[in-house]
Amino acid sequence: MTPWIRAAACIVLAAACVLSSQAQADGDAPPAPSQAAREAPPLKDCTRLNGRIGYYGNPWCTPAEQARWDRWEARRFGAK
């Protein structure tokens, strides 16, 4: 190989390494806090049981857990 081809190959290889490391670093970035809060449901599923006439809650959830679930569900359905 001639020296200028070898030098050009080294430059291209170095540029490829730098660009791939930047792309990998950008891909590992966590999502924005607002997106994470919107997408992630609460840890406990407090879907309300029974419907029109009966009980409108979940017996296995505390009132705070139920309120947290209701707020998440309202944001999820309101975003559409």
Biopython code that builds the backbone (N, CA, C, O; Angstrom):
import numpy as np
from Bio.PDB.StructureBuilder import StructureBuilder

atoms = [
    (1, "MET", "N", (0.835, -1.182, 0.000)),
    (1, "MET", "CA", (0.000, 0.000, 0.000)),
    (1, "MET", "C", (0.878, 1.242, 0.000)),
    (1, "MET", "O", (1.971, 1.286, 0.564)),
    (2, "THR", "N", (0.340, 2.224, -0.654)),
    (2, "THR", "CA", (1.087, 3.482, -0.648)),
    (2, "THR", "C", (0.809, 4.213, 0.651)),
    (2, "THR", "O", (-0.219, 3.975, 1.286)),
    (3, "PRO", "N", (1.702, 5.093, 1.053)),
    (3, "PRO", "CA", (1.535, 5.779, 2.344)),
    (3, "PRO", "C", (0.263, 6.621, 2.425)),
    (3, "PRO", "O", (-0.350, 6.688, 3.490)),
    (4, "TRP", "N", (-0.145, 7.254, 1.353)),
    (4, "TRP", "CA", (-1.340, 8.102, 1.427)),
    (4, "TRP", "C", (-2.609, 7.280, 1.547)),
    (4, "TRP", "O", (-3.568, 7.741, 2.167)),
    (5, "ILE", "N", (-2.655, 6.078, 0.979)),
    (5, "ILE", "CA", (-3.826, 5.198, 1.137)),
    (5, "ILE", "C", (-3.894, 4.693, 2.577)),
    (5, "ILE", "O", (-4.969, 4.620, 3.172)),
    (6, "ARG", "N", (-2.728, 4.346, 3.124)),
    (6, "ARG", "CA", (-2.676, 3.876, 4.503)),
    (6, "ARG", "C", (-3.109, 4.992, 5.464)),
    (6, "ARG", "O", (-3.829, 4.730, 6.428)),
    (7, "ALA", "N", (-2.681, 6.215, 5.210)),
    (7, "ALA", "CA", (-3.059, 7.353, 6.053)),
    (7, "ALA", "C", (-4.562, 7.621, 5.948)),
    (7, "ALA", "O", (-5.215, 7.892, 6.955)),
    (8, "ALA", "N", (-5.106, 7.547, 4.743)),
    (8, "ALA", "CA", (-6.542, 7.763, 4.549)),
    (8, "ALA", "C", (-7.344, 6.671, 5.257)),
    (8, "ALA", "O", (-8.379, 6.952, 5.861)),
    (9, "ALA", "N", (-6.871, 5.435, 5.185)),
    (9, "ALA", "CA", (-7.564, 4.334, 5.859)),
    (9, "ALA", "C", (-7.553, 4.531, 7.373)),
    (9, "ALA", "O", (-8.552, 4.261, 8.039)),
    (10, "CYS", "N", (-6.434, 4.997, 7.919)),
    (10, "CYS", "CA", (-6.360, 5.262, 9.358)),
    (10, "CYS", "C", (-7.301, 6.380, 9.773)),
    (10, "CYS", "O", (-7.931, 6.300, 10.828)),
    (11, "ILE", "N", (-7.404, 7.423, 8.952)),
    (11, "ILE", "CA", (-8.314, 8.527, 9.263)),
    (11, "ILE", "C", (-9.763, 8.060, 9.240)),
    (11, "ILE", "O", (-10.544, 8.411, 10.123)),
    (12, "VAL", "N", (-10.124, 7.267, 8.229)),
    (12, "VAL", "CA", (-11.486, 6.750, 8.135)),
    (12, "VAL", "C", (-11.794, 5.837, 9.317)),
    (12, "VAL", "O", (-12.881, 5.907, 9.891)),
    (13, "LEU", "N", (-10.858, 4.994, 9.677)),
    (13, "LEU", "CA", (-11.059, 4.094, 10.815)),
    (13, "LEU", "C", (-11.215, 4.872, 12.112)),
    (13, "LEU", "O", (-12.075, 4.537, 12.926)),
    (14, "ALA", "N", (-10.413, 5.890, 12.321)),
    (14, "ALA", "CA", (-10.510, 6.708, 13.533)),
    (14, "ALA", "C", (-11.851, 7.438, 13.584)),
    (14, "ALA", "O", (-12.473, 7.517, 14.644)),
    (15, "ALA", "N", (-12.301, 7.974, 12.441)),
    (15, "ALA", "CA", (-13.583, 8.672, 12.405)),
    (15, "ALA", "C", (-14.728, 7.707, 12.707)),
    (15, "ALA", "O", (-15.667, 8.062, 13.419)),
    (16, "ALA", "N", (-14.653, 6.503, 12.175)),
    (16, "ALA", "CA", (-15.698, 5.517, 12.435)),
    (16, "ALA", "C", (-15.753, 5.143, 13.917)),
    (16, "ALA", "O", (-16.840, 4.980, 14.472)),
    (17, "CYS", "N", (-14.607, 5.007, 14.552)),
    (17, "CYS", "CA", (-14.577, 4.681, 15.984)),
    (17, "CYS", "C", (-15.175, 5.801, 16.818)),
    (17, "CYS", "O", (-15.932, 5.544, 17.754)),
    (18, "VAL", "N", (-14.842, 7.040, 16.485)),
    (18, "VAL", "CA", (-15.362, 8.177, 17.242)),
    (18, "VAL", "C", (-16.871, 8.279, 17.068)),
    (18, "VAL", "O", (-17.593, 8.476, 18.045)),
    (19, "LEU", "N", (-17.353, 8.148, 15.840)),
    (19, "LEU", "CA", (-18.798, 8.266, 15.591)),
    (19, "LEU", "C", (-19.576, 7.135, 16.243)),
    (19, "LEU", "O", (-20.666, 7.361, 16.768)),
    (20, "SER", "N", (-19.034, 5.919, 16.217)),
    (20, "SER", "CA", (-19.761, 4.806, 16.836)),
    (20, "SER", "C", (-19.797, 4.942, 18.354)),
    (20, "SER", "O", (-20.791, 4.576, 18.982)),
    (21, "SER", "N", (-18.729, 5.461, 18.952)),
    (21, "SER", "CA", (-18.747, 5.641, 20.404)),
    (21, "SER", "C", (-19.721, 6.735, 20.803)),
    (21, "SER", "O", (-20.368, 6.626, 21.845)),
    (22, "GLN", "N", (-19.844, 7.789, 19.998)),
    (22, "GLN", "CA", (-20.826, 8.839, 20.290)),
    (22, "GLN", "C", (-22.244, 8.304, 20.146)),
    (22, "GLN", "O", (-23.109, 8.608, 20.968)),
    (23, "ALA", "N", (-22.488, 7.517, 19.117)),
    (23, "ALA", "CA", (-23.828, 6.955, 18.920)),
    (23, "ALA", "C", (-24.185, 6.013, 20.061)),
    (23, "ALA", "O", (-25.330, 5.993, 20.512)),
    (24, "GLN", "N", (-23.226, 5.242, 20.527)),
    (24, "GLN", "CA", (-23.489, 4.320, 21.630)),
    (24, "GLN", "C", (-23.750, 5.098, 22.913)),
    (24, "GLN", "O", (-24.612, 4.711, 23.703)),
    (25, "ALA", "N", (-23.026, 6.180, 23.131)),
    (25, "ALA", "CA", (-23.233, 6.984, 24.337)),
    (25, "ALA", "C", (-24.608, 7.644, 24.304)),
    (25, "ALA", "O", (-25.265, 7.737, 25.341)),
    (26, "ASP", "N", (-25.051, 8.097, 23.151)),
    (26, "ASP", "CA", (-26.374, 8.702, 23.035)),
    (26, "ASP", "C", (-27.477, 7.666, 23.235)),
    (26, "ASP", "O", (-28.535, 7.986, 23.778)),
    (27, "GLY", "N", (-27.242, 6.438, 22.805)),
    (27, "GLY", "CA", (-28.243, 5.391, 22.953)),
    (27, "GLY", "C", (-28.413, 4.929, 24.390)),
    (27, "GLY", "O", (-29.471, 4.412, 24.749)),
    (28, "ASP", "N", (-27.388, 5.106, 25.221)),
    (28, "ASP", "CA", (-27.453, 4.671, 26.613)),
    (28, "ASP", "C", (-28.065, 5.726, 27.532)),
    (28, "ASP", "O", (-28.236, 5.475, 28.725)),
    (29, "ALA", "N", (-28.392, 6.883, 27.005)),
    (29, "ALA", "CA", (-28.931, 7.959, 27.834)),
    (29, "ALA", "C", (-30.330, 7.591, 28.323)),
    (29, "ALA", "O", (-31.132, 7.079, 27.542)),
    (30, "PRO", "N", (-30.638, 7.838, 29.587)),
    (30, "PRO", "CA", (-31.979, 7.534, 30.091)),
    (30, "PRO", "C", (-33.009, 8.499, 29.493)),
    (30, "PRO", "O", (-32.647, 9.604, 29.088)),
    (31, "PRO", "N", (-34.268, 8.105, 29.434)),
    (31, "PRO", "CA", (-35.282, 9.002, 28.902)),
    (31, "PRO", "C", (-35.490, 10.210, 29.810)),
    (31, "PRO", "O", (-35.123, 10.197, 30.985)),
    (32, "ALA", "N", (-36.071, 11.224, 29.254)),
    (32, "ALA", "CA", (-36.348, 12.428, 30.031)),
    (32, "ALA", "C", (-37.295, 12.087, 31.179)),
    (32, "ALA", "O", (-38.126, 11.191, 31.031)),
    (33, "PRO", "N", (-37.195, 12.774, 32.317)),
    (33, "PRO", "CA", (-38.044, 12.455, 33.465)),
    (33, "PRO", "C", (-39.533, 12.528, 33.144)),
    (33, "PRO", "O", (-40.309, 11.716, 33.648)),
    (34, "SER", "N", (-39.940, 13.473, 32.325)),
    (34, "SER", "CA", (-41.366, 13.584, 32.026)),
    (34, "SER", "C", (-41.851, 12.373, 31.238)),
    (34, "SER", "O", (-42.973, 11.914, 31.450)),
    (35, "GLN", "N", (-41.023, 11.846, 30.327)),
    (35, "GLN", "CA", (-41.419, 10.665, 29.568)),
    (35, "GLN", "C", (-41.467, 9.441, 30.467)),
    (35, "GLN", "O", (-42.386, 8.628, 30.361)),
    (36, "ALA", "N", (-40.496, 9.303, 31.342)),
    (36, "ALA", "CA", (-40.462, 8.138, 32.222)),
    (36, "ALA", "C", (-41.667, 8.137, 33.155)),
    (36, "ALA", "O", (-42.260, 7.086, 33.397)),
    (37, "ALA", "N", (-42.033, 9.297, 33.680)),
    (37, "ALA", "CA", (-43.169, 9.363, 34.587)),
    (37, "ALA", "C", (-44.466, 9.074, 33.844)),
    (37, "ALA", "O", (-45.384, 8.478, 34.408)),
    (38, "ARG", "N", (-44.548, 9.486, 32.595)),
    (38, "ARG", "CA", (-45.773, 9.282, 31.828)),
    (38, "ARG", "C", (-45.940, 7.829, 31.412)),
    (38, "ARG", "O", (-47.063, 7.327, 31.379)),
    (39, "GLU", "N", (-44.852, 7.149, 31.096)),
    (39, "GLU", "CA", (-44.944, 5.808, 30.546)),
    (39, "GLU", "C", (-44.968, 4.709, 31.614)),
    (39, "GLU", "O", (-45.604, 3.674, 31.417)),
    (40, "ALA", "N", (-44.298, 4.920, 32.718)),
    (40, "ALA", "CA", (-44.163, 3.867, 33.708)),
    (40, "ALA", "C", (-45.387, 3.836, 34.628)),
    (40, "ALA", "O", (-45.693, 4.830, 35.286)),
    (41, "PRO", "N", (-46.077, 2.714, 34.674)),
    (41, "PRO", "CA", (-47.212, 2.615, 35.602)),
    (41, "PRO", "C", (-46.724, 2.470, 37.037)),
    (41, "PRO", "O", (-45.568, 2.117, 37.265)),
    (42, "PRO", "N", (-47.589, 2.739, 37.999)),
    (42, "PRO", "CA", (-47.209, 2.514, 39.398)),
    (42, "PRO", "C", (-46.854, 1.049, 39.633)),
    (42, "PRO", "O", (-47.245, 0.181, 38.852)),
    (43, "LEU", "N", (-46.128, 0.778, 40.687)),
    (43, "LEU", "CA", (-45.671, -0.583, 40.953)),
    (43, "LEU", "C", (-46.825, -1.544, 41.211)),
    (43, "LEU", "O", (-46.739, -2.720, 40.859)),
    (44, "LYS", "N", (-47.891, -1.064, 41.814)),
    (44, "LYS", "CA", (-49.009, -1.925, 42.160)),
    (44, "LYS", "C", (-50.207, -1.628, 41.264)),
    (44, "LYS", "O", (-50.603, -0.471, 41.119)),
    (45, "ASP", "N", (-50.778, -2.657, 40.666)),
    (45, "ASP", "CA", (-51.938, -2.497, 39.796)),
    (45, "ASP", "C", (-53.189, -2.358, 40.654)),
    (45, "ASP", "O", (-53.601, -3.311, 41.316)),
    (46, "CYS", "N", (-53.787, -1.182, 40.644)),
    (46, "CYS", "CA", (-54.979, -0.915, 41.437)),
    (46, "CYS", "C", (-56.173, -0.644, 40.525)),
    (46, "CYS", "O", (-56.929, 0.303, 40.743)),
    (47, "THR", "N", (-56.334, -1.475, 39.513)),
    (47, "THR", "CA", (-57.470, -1.326, 38.615)),
    (47, "THR", "C", (-58.756, -1.480, 39.423)),
    (47, "THR", "O", (-58.897, -2.405, 40.223)),
    (48, "ARG", "N", (-59.671, -0.574, 39.204)),
    (48, "ARG", "CA", (-60.930, -0.614, 39.959)),
    (48, "ARG", "C", (-61.762, -1.818, 39.542)),
    (48, "ARG", "O", (-61.802, -2.186, 38.368)),
    (49, "LEU", "N", (-62.424, -2.424, 40.520)),
    (49, "LEU", "CA", (-63.235, -3.612, 40.282)),
    (49, "LEU", "C", (-64.713, -3.251, 40.253)),
    (49, "LEU", "O", (-65.121, -2.214, 40.776)),
    (50, "ASN", "N", (-65.498, -4.102, 39.647)),
    (50, "ASN", "CA", (-66.950, -3.919, 39.512)),
    (50, "ASN", "C", (-67.242, -2.578, 38.849)),
    (50, "ASN", "O", (-66.415, -1.667, 38.886)),
    (51, "GLY", "N", (-68.351, -2.469, 38.277)),
    (51, "GLY", "CA", (-68.573, -1.276, 37.494)),
    (51, "GLY", "C", (-69.731, -0.439, 37.912)),
    (51, "GLY", "O", (-69.706, 0.188, 38.972)),
    (52, "ARG", "N", (-70.738, -0.418, 37.107)),
    (52, "ARG", "CA", (-71.802, 0.571, 37.165)),
    (52, "ARG", "C", (-72.567, 0.619, 38.481)),
    (52, "ARG", "O", (-72.936, 1.703, 38.932)),
    (53, "ILE", "N", (-72.808, -0.497, 39.090)),
    (53, "ILE", "CA", (-73.695, -0.481, 40.252)),
    (53, "ILE", "C", (-72.944, -0.725, 41.559)),
    (53, "ILE", "O", (-73.299, -0.164, 42.596)),
    (54, "GLY", "N", (-71.908, -1.561, 41.509)),
    (54, "GLY", "CA", (-71.289, -2.020, 42.746)),
    (54, "GLY", "C", (-70.106, -1.215, 43.224)),
    (54, "GLY", "O", (-70.081, 0.013, 43.134)),
    (55, "TYR", "N", (-69.150, -1.918, 43.722)),
    (55, "TYR", "CA", (-67.963, -1.350, 44.354)),
    (55, "TYR", "C", (-67.069, -0.720, 43.295)),
    (55, "TYR", "O", (-66.848, -1.311, 42.238)),
    (56, "TYR", "N", (-66.558, 0.465, 43.567)),
    (56, "TYR", "CA", (-65.732, 1.172, 42.593)),
    (56, "TYR", "C", (-64.288, 1.315, 43.034)),
    (56, "TYR", "O", (-63.687, 2.365, 42.804)),
    (57, "GLY", "N", (-63.726, 0.327, 43.642)),
    (57, "GLY", "CA", (-62.351, 0.415, 44.113)),
    (57, "GLY", "C", (-61.650, -0.920, 43.980)),
    (57, "GLY", "O", (-62.100, -1.792, 43.236)),
    (58, "ASN", "N", (-60.563, -1.084, 44.689)),
    (58, "ASN", "CA", (-59.814, -2.318, 44.712)),
    (58, "ASN", "C", (-59.536, -2.637, 46.180)),
    (58, "ASN", "O", (-58.884, -1.845, 46.860)),
    (59, "PRO", "N", (-60.012, -3.772, 46.683)),
    (59, "PRO", "CA", (-59.857, -4.058, 48.116)),
    (59, "PRO", "C", (-58.408, -4.286, 48.545)),
    (59, "PRO", "O", (-58.119, -4.261, 49.742)),
    (60, "TRP", "N", (-57.504, -4.505, 47.616)),
    (60, "TRP", "CA", (-56.116, -4.806, 47.960)),
    (60, "TRP", "C", (-55.229, -3.563, 47.933)),
    (60, "TRP", "O", (-54.026, -3.653, 48.180)),
    (61, "CYS", "N", (-55.820, -2.398, 47.633)),
    (61, "CYS", "CA", (-55.024, -1.171, 47.540)),
    (61, "CYS", "C", (-55.448, -0.179, 48.618)),
    (61, "CYS", "O", (-56.627, -0.070, 48.955)),
    (62, "THR", "N", (-54.472, 0.536, 49.148)),
    (62, "THR", "CA", (-54.767, 1.601, 50.100)),
    (62, "THR", "C", (-55.322, 2.801, 49.324)),
    (62, "THR", "O", (-55.164, 2.868, 48.105)),
    (63, "PRO", "N", (-55.962, 3.740, 50.007)),
    (63, "PRO", "CA", (-56.466, 4.925, 49.295)),
    (63, "PRO", "C", (-55.359, 5.699, 48.561)),
    (63, "PRO", "O", (-55.603, 6.239, 47.483)),
    (64, "ALA", "N", (-54.161, 5.757, 49.127)),
    (64, "ALA", "CA", (-53.059, 6.456, 48.454)),
    (64, "ALA", "C", (-52.640, 5.722, 47.178)),
    (64, "ALA", "O", (-52.401, 6.349, 46.146)),
    (65, "GLU", "N", (-52.552, 4.394, 47.256)),
    (65, "GLU", "CA", (-52.204, 3.606, 46.066)),
    (65, "GLU", "C", (-53.274, 3.740, 44.997)),
    (65, "GLU", "O", (-52.966, 3.851, 43.811)),
    (66, "GLN", "N", (-54.535, 3.730, 45.421)),
    (66, "GLN", "CA", (-55.642, 3.868, 44.476)),
    (66, "GLN", "C", (-55.603, 5.232, 43.788)),
    (66, "GLN", "O", (-55.824, 5.321, 42.581)),
    (67, "ALA", "N", (-55.325, 6.286, 44.541)),
    (67, "ALA", "CA", (-55.240, 7.630, 43.960)),
    (67, "ALA", "C", (-54.079, 7.722, 42.977)),
    (67, "ALA", "O", (-54.214, 8.336, 41.919)),
    (68, "ARG", "N", (-52.939, 7.118, 43.314)),
    (68, "ARG", "CA", (-51.783, 7.125, 42.425)),
    (68, "ARG", "C", (-52.121, 6.421, 41.115)),
    (68, "ARG", "O", (-51.777, 6.905, 40.036)),
    (69, "TRP", "N", (-52.795, 5.277, 41.212)),
    (69, "TRP", "CA", (-53.181, 4.520, 40.011)),
    (69, "TRP", "C", (-54.178, 5.323, 39.173)),
    (69, "TRP", "O", (-54.068, 5.365, 37.948)),
    (70, "ASP", "N", (-55.137, 5.949, 39.825)),
    (70, "ASP", "CA", (-56.144, 6.726, 39.097)),
    (70, "ASP", "C", (-55.514, 7.899, 38.353)),
    (70, "ASP", "O", (-55.900, 8.189, 37.221)),
    (71, "ARG", "N", (-54.547, 8.579, 38.977)),
    (71, "ARG", "CA", (-53.868, 9.694, 38.301)),
    (71, "ARG", "C", (-53.091, 9.198, 37.092)),
    (71, "ARG", "O", (-53.120, 9.830, 36.035)),
    (72, "TRP", "N", (-52.388, 8.064, 37.236)),
    (72, "TRP", "CA", (-51.628, 7.511, 36.114)),
    (72, "TRP", "C", (-52.562, 7.113, 34.978)),
    (72, "TRP", "O", (-52.276, 7.380, 33.811)),
    (73, "GLU", "N", (-53.664, 6.481, 35.317)),
    (73, "GLU", "CA", (-54.602, 6.039, 34.298)),
    (73, "GLU", "C", (-55.264, 7.224, 33.590)),
    (73, "GLU", "O", (-55.514, 7.162, 32.387)),
    (74, "ALA", "N", (-55.544, 8.286, 34.316)),
    (74, "ALA", "CA", (-56.131, 9.486, 33.707)),
    (74, "ALA", "C", (-55.131, 10.118, 32.726)),
    (74, "ALA", "O", (-55.523, 10.554, 31.644)),
    (75, "ARG", "N", (-53.849, 10.167, 33.098)),
    (75, "ARG", "CA", (-52.843, 10.712, 32.179)),
    (75, "ARG", "C", (-52.700, 9.831, 30.959)),
    (75, "ARG", "O", (-52.532, 10.330, 29.847)),
    (76, "ARG", "N", (-52.767, 8.510, 31.157)),
    (76, "ARG", "CA", (-52.595, 7.578, 30.045)),
    (76, "ARG", "C", (-53.727, 7.719, 29.046)),
    (76, "ARG", "O", (-53.481, 7.750, 27.840)),
    (77, "PHE", "N", (-54.960, 7.805, 29.518)),
    (77, "PHE", "CA", (-56.099, 7.912, 28.620)),
    (77, "PHE", "C", (-56.293, 9.340, 28.114)),
    (77, "PHE", "O", (-56.855, 9.540, 27.037)),
    (78, "GLY", "N", (-55.839, 10.323, 28.869)),
    (78, "GLY", "CA", (-55.989, 11.709, 28.448)),
    (78, "GLY", "C", (-54.999, 12.125, 27.388)),
    (78, "GLY", "O", (-55.223, 13.126, 26.707)),
    (79, "ALA", "N", (-53.902, 11.388, 27.222)),
    (79, "ALA", "CA", (-52.876, 11.755, 26.255)),
    (79, "ALA", "C", (-53.294, 11.486, 24.824)),
    (79, "ALA", "O", (-52.697, 12.031, 23.895)),
    (80, "LYS", "N", (-54.299, 10.664, 24.629)),
    (80, "LYS", "CA", (-54.718, 10.303, 23.262)),
    (80, "LYS", "C", (-55.601, 11.335, 22.639)),
    (80, "LYS", "O", (-56.031, 11.171, 21.496)),
]
sb = StructureBuilder()
sb.init_structure("model")
sb.init_model(0)
sb.init_chain("A")
sb.init_seg("    ")
for serial, (resi, resn, name, xyz) in enumerate(atoms, 1):
    if name == "N":
        sb.init_residue(resn, " ", resi, " ")
    sb.init_atom(name, np.array(xyz, "f"), 0.0, 1.0, " ", f" {name:<3s}", serial, name[0])
structure = sb.get_structure()
